[in-house]
Amino acid sequence: MPRTPWRCFAIACLLLVGATGHAQTKLRAWNIHPDGYPVTEAMKRFASLVAQGTQGRYQVEIFSNATLGDQPKAVQMLKSGEIDLAEFSSGPLSDAAPGLKALNLPFLFTDSAHMFKHLDGKLGERFAAKLQAAGFVVLGWYDGGGRSFYCVNRPLNSFKDLAGARIRVQQSEVYLEMVKLLDATPVALPFKEVMGALEKGDVDCAENNMPSFESTGHYKVAKSVYVTNHVISPEALVVSTKLWASLSAADKTAFSKAGAESAALMRELWNKRVASAIETASKQGVQFVRLKDPAPMVRRMSPLYGKYMNDPSTREELLSIISN
């Protein structure tokens, strides 16, 4: 019996599907940073490794620079299934798993190596389990860096110089309380609105890590930086529990391996970017003053420490970090 054209087409489609194993699934991944930033480049590596590890059955498309919406919106998009993967800071993740608020406390870690000593071990596993229960599967812990204060037309030589300033912060309980304890006024704004607020004088200062300070161009208007590294916190590459549940055991292994490798790359790129960001800003006249003795600022934070030590959701995590 001769084959009709439509039968030939159907057979060809079946052969193509059989050659690739399964039909291709496209995934949408969100992050807040521009192209070339360590987070974005690490996510590109993740996407490449996932494609390799699943023989091309999963293709990850990365939407950088918050093009799909700001971080709070992206959290909701992940939960609703509008996006499949994302890279979030610890702020919004701590809203989903309150225990993570402990990681946002000021002066908890001495540096990133100290932080990853915990997150690459049992503490990270415990946080990952809590986040999975809240809808986020952690594939890799990224470096959120050390955060410092920077201001427009306000020389900074001591934390006391921040008194009375309007300081942009993330919409996070810990950050809001921290700024209040410095006798300043916290102003919660989306990340993309900070530059305009600094230029118009709606805020006097902001606080962030140095790569963000440089990549956003904030260094062009905020010429005073008080290098406190007051918060050293992680970020996380996550997938939705809905997507995770749909993956085979082999694909979960491929995704996990890709996440771990992308995290290692991100940390490497991050350290290089911190140095280059400070160099770029310095050449443009930014003045950096380093915190010499954190003790006075730590004492100011005493009410914040007491609050979270008395909170059952964060006490165990704090004790685990402090005891080690």
C-alpha positions, 0 to 999 in steps of 0.5 A: 500500500503506497504511503500518502504524504500525510503518513510520511509526515507523521512517520518523520515526526515520530522518527524525530521525536524518537531521535531526541528522546522527547519533545523539547521543553522550554523553561523561563528563568528570571533574574534582576541583573544585567547581561555580563553580571556574575549572576547572569553569566552563571545562569547562562552556564546553568542553562548550557549544562542543563541542555547538555545533561538532558540531551537537549530536552530542556532549554532554559531561556534567561530573562535578565535585568528584571524585564519580566517584573521586579523581584516580589512579582517574580516570586509570585510568577514562580509560584503561579508557574509563569516562570520556572526558575529564578535567582533571588536574594535572601530577602524575599526567600526569607518571607517564604521561609522565616528561618532565612531571616537569620542570614540577613542579620548584620555582622553575622558572618565575617566574609563569604567564605565563612558564610559558605562554610555553613551553607555548603553543609548541614545549615544549607541543607536545612534551609533548602528543605524549608524553602522546598516546603514553601515552593522553592527548590534550591539548586545552588547558593550564590554570593550576595556579597557584603553590603555597604552604605553609599550616599549623595552629598553626605560624607561618610566617616562613621555610622553616625553620619547616617543619622537622619538620612533617608536610606533605600532598603529592600522590603525586608523586616531586618533591613528596615529595623537595621536602618531605624537602629542607626537613627535613619529612615528606611525607604523600601523601593524596587531595585530599578527605582533606586537610581532615579530616587538618588538623582531626584533626592527622594533618598539620600543613601542606599546600601548594596554590594559593590558590583551592584553599586557599580553596574547600576551606575549609582557610583555616578551620583553617590560619591561617598561609600562607607565600606561596612560589609554589614550584611553578608548574605547569600542568593539562591538559584531556585526552581519551582516545586511544580517543575521539580516534581515533573522531572525524572530522577535522571533529570533532577540529577542533571539540574542539581549538577548544573546548579552546583557548577553554576554556583561555583562559577558565580562565586569565582566571577563575583570575587573578580567583579568586586575588585573591578567595581571598586577600581571603576568607582574609585577612578570616577572620584568615589571616596571609600572609607572602611569600617575599622571597628564594627563593635559600636555598630554591633552594639546598636543592633542589639535589639535586632539580635535579641528579637531573632534570638527569641524567635523560635523560627530563627533561634536554632539557625543563629545558635548553629552559626554562632557556635561554629 
